[in-house]
Amino acid sequence: HCGALQEGMPLNVRTWTCDCGTVHDRDVNAAKNLLAAGLAVSVCGAGVRPQRRTPGGQSATKQKISRREP
């Protein structure tokens, strides 16, 4: 919520409370990250697994739209 990052914590800590008072659940956060990654892959049309070689395949990186100045 506030954008603060927690440095490091052991994996057995599943939830933590930020200085701003927000309670974070690591499993919920992981699910949100996986959903975002899956949506990004489906929009780009790339496969889920990284390819060693892409001879004509698409990359899963966001493409910049070139805009002409008037």
RAFENGI-V493902 format. One record per helix or strand of 2 or more residues. SS is the DSSP state (H for helix, E for strand). FROM is the first residue (numbers start at 1). TO is the last residue. If there is no record, write none. Layout:
((SS	FROM	TO) (SS	FROM	TO))
//
This chain:
((E	15	17) (E	23	25) (H	26	44))
//
